[in-house]
């Protein structure tokens, strides 16, 4: 039963990386940095894993007592940051908005055989 209790780390990682990614995107938007979304996603994922491992190893967060509260804070923060990013998108446009736009095909060249599959 104890090993199943450690599954709380999965949603912590998921919402932690989403919250960090939205924080990085907002920082890039406010500082008007021209960055691609790829290093932001990689950095957010690595930092989320690092923060979870360090906080559990150092005893700052104990899964038995505080994991639910931490998860709720991460969920609320991710929704708040997503709303703030949506509000700022029209005021401060960024090149990475093109990468994140839904329903648009990537602007990469593919071979003729791969194009025939689509």
N, C-alpha and C positions, 0 to 999 in steps of 0.2 A: 504494500500500500504506500509505503514511503516513496518508492520510485515514481509512482503516478503523481504524487504531490509536486514533483519537480517539473511537471508539464506546464505549470504557470509561467515558466520562463519563455515559452513560445509566444504567448500573447504579449508579454513584456517586451520581447525583442521586436515583434511586429509593430506594435504601437510606438515603441521607442524609436525605431528607425523611421517611421512615418513622421513622427513629431520632429525629429532631427532634420529630416529632409525638408520639411516645410519651413523650419527655422533657417536652414541654409538658403533656400530659395528666397525667403523674405529678406535675408541679409544681402543677397546678391541684387535683389530688386531695389532695396533702399540705397545701396552703395553704387548702383548702376554698373555692376560688374558684367562683363561679357564672358560668361562661362557656359559650358555645355552641361547638360543634366547628368551625364555619365559620371564625372568625378564627384558630383554632389551625392548621387545615390551610393556610390562606393564608400565615400567618406561617412555618410550617415549610417550605413550598415556596419561598417567596421567600428565606428564610435559607439553604436548601440551595444554591440557584442562586448566591447571593452568595458563600457560602463556597467553592464549587468554583471560581468565576471568579477570586476574589481569590487563592486559594491557587495556582492555575495561573499567574496573571499575575505574582505576586510571586516565583514560583520555589520556594515552600515544598513543593510536591508536583510531582514530575516523573512523567509518565505512564509513561515507559519503565522506571523503577526501582521505584516504590512503589505503583502503582495496585492491584495484587493484594492487598498487605497491608492497604491502607486499606479495600478492599472487604470483606475477611474480617473486619476489626475492626468495620465497620459492620453486617455481617450478624449477628455474634455479639452486638453491643450491642443490636440491634433485638429479637432473641429474648429476651435477658435482661430488657430493659425491658418487653416484652410479658408475660413471666412474672411480673414484679414487679407490673405493673398488674393482672393477673388475681388475684394473691394479695390485693392491697389493695382490690379492687372490693367485696368483701363487708364489709370493715371500714370503709371510708370511701366510701359511695355518693355519687355526684354527679348533678346533673341531666343532664349530657351523656351519662350512661349510657343514658338513654332514647333519645337520638338515635342512639346507636351500636348499640342492640339489633338483632339480626338477625331477619328474618322478621316485622317489624312494619311496618304501613303508616304512612306519614307522616300527621301530623295537620294536613293542610292542606285547605282547601276547594277543590274543583274544579268546573268547570261540569258541567251535566247531560250534555252531549254527550261530554265526556271520560270521565265515569263510565260511560256506556253502552259505551264501547270496551273497558273492563276486563271 
